[in-house]
């Protein structure tokens, strides 16, 4: 039976032949794809080659490039490329390289946007189909960059930009849904490969723009079609000379009604063809070389075209530019800078129209490794950089797009198992989100709150400090008396609070991990007072904020009731289990048992509490789940600690004496205990810590304080930085000498311990 896939490929080649009239190409492909053969026996690069070269060629017009892209998309959609074929990875890599570096001669803005739309379609299909798993990290980053360029180019139509936005959403969803299939690499591998994938959100430097403008335009040797349809070699020569005399690769023109730059002189009888890049050429040569967001600067260089020998001004028609286009066609054989697209091919033959058809080879003879965590990490980092409100290159549209894609990423994957991603969340992402909560643009504000909820709903075990900051930020918004703050912002802050409190066991976690922690804020108490104050109207008028505050308080009551019911059910289950064990002498427990008290911990409580109950018992608790009396004792000690801290910040000796009187510090004084308290308490004034430990009377305390640091494996500058962050260095020279001598002795001992463990 004849494989009809052969006919599909031959039909697409015939369509290309109708436009190229290339008999050599037709004969070549006919020999390679005989009807008696199976397409699975043909190497994918063989039947993809002519289409990819048409896409790469600078001599083809937009409609022809669009036809080739349609054919490539059909091959992917029909599954004609076998993912299990040994050459599939090479074919997919060649395809990604060709489409992301697509070049074509621009015709009119509408037609050029159609080609860009097809490029988006091919990139989406390529990444989302099963064969897309063969793409390398570099190719995935280039594909994402190409889509970002189209999405952020404001001179393109809204339909095209929205299509690019939806394409990015689908791509991000797929990439992060595959996250569980990837493993964390060694730090040495990450450091060696991340530079290749770098995607920056800053601006293009002036030096890089100047380098582009200094490129010598090459003489175009192809024929230019006149309005009558005839090929005019005289016009071609004239335009080539004009390019050499006055043309440069960047031309700024007016904007047409469609938002695209267009010609402003309709009377020009001769036009120079302009190369349109899909996004996708010069700026995407290396994913680490250019900035995705500085698209304004990428098009800002301008010049006026020279005039032809007849005195007529020669106009360059504008094409749909996504990066360094419009660009004057350059001579392919000139001894100047080579094509922007890094070649991964060996030249096979060139047809009479100057289109190259080549044999594909692997890059530098190296095997192609499928993409994994590196490209996801770089994409995640880039999305976070888009949300930076203090980056002048990030427009509101870019920040909103970054927040939208981060929402998709967090909804599609759990990133807590990947330390490299979690580190980005703890630092850059949370910082940018908290900064966005202060902006007055409601779309950014609402999107930030949505991303924050996704973070703290699934990763609050790792974000305790960040959650405290977030809740304080919400309280500041709710209680703000700024008349310029929209009422909707307060309303959304209360809604975010209610949504968090509806998370099972969240209220219990909040009380145990913050209010019952010696060195954290009383978040549950402060929030409850705030909600109680806002729950009932004072002026007599009832607003949505009042209802939301009351709903949050009712959520606390519901949570308390659910906890009590769970405790009753757990007691019943424990009694039944005990009866079963007595009767049968064996059995299995459904809930974990605390070895200290012998009590069972409810499962729904155990899974929360920031891992305290699931992983370890905090030192301040006598059991994994303390009883109410123990929690009250902790709250009492916390109040005394706060009072002692305030007195220490005024006069250190007085604060230490107060804590000794209340029994929180031993009497006589224990230097190790005091040193640990000085290190753990974040409320202490670092200036007072420095003065107290540097006192000549407290030399033993200074030794104990330095011993609380772990300097093993640190250089002396790293160890000194860690040491000096714990207090403020006094200004007297003898005191500084005493502090540094004690540090030096301790660091020297730690180095000797590492070099010779037997001495320890």
Buried (B, 14 or more C-beta within 10 A) or exposed (E): EEBEBBEBBBEBBEBBBEBBEBEEBBEBBEEBBEEEEEBEEBBBBBBBBBBBBBBBBBBBBBBBBBBBBBBBBBBBEEEBBBBEBEBBBBBBBBBBBBBBBBBBBBBBBEBBBBBBBBBBBBBBBBBBBEBBBBBBBBBBBBBBBBBBBBBBBEBBBEEBBEBBBBBBBBBBBBBBBBBEEBEBBEEEEBEEBBEBBBBBBBBBEEEBBEEBEEBBBBBBBBBBBBEEEEEBEEBBBBBBBBBBEBBBBBBEBEEBEBBBBBBEEEEBEBBBBBBBBBBBBBBBBBBBEBBBBBBBBBBEBEEEBBEBEEEEBBBBBBBBBBBBBBBBBBBBEBEEEEBBBEBBBEEEEBBEBEBBBBEBBBBEEEEBEBBBBBBBBBBBBBBBBBBBBEBEBBBEBBBBBBBBBBBBBBBBBEBBEBEBBBEBBBEBBBBBBBBBBBBEEEBBBBBBBBBBBBBBEBBBBBBBEBBBBBBBBBBEBBEEEEEEEEEEBBBBBBBBBBBBBBBBBBBBBBBBBBBBBBBBBBBBBBBBEBBEEBBEEEEEEEBEBBBBBBBBBBBBEEBEEBBEEBEEEBEEBBEEBEEEEEEEEEBEEEBBEBEEBEBBBBEBBBBBBBBBBBEEBBEBBBBBBBEEEBBEBBBEBBEBBBBBBBBBBEEBEEBBBBBBEBEBBEEEBBBBBBBBBBBEBEEBBBEBBBBBBBBEEBBEBBBBBBBBBEBEEBEEEEBBEBBBEBBBBBEEEEBBEBBBEBBBEBBEEBBEBEEEEEEE
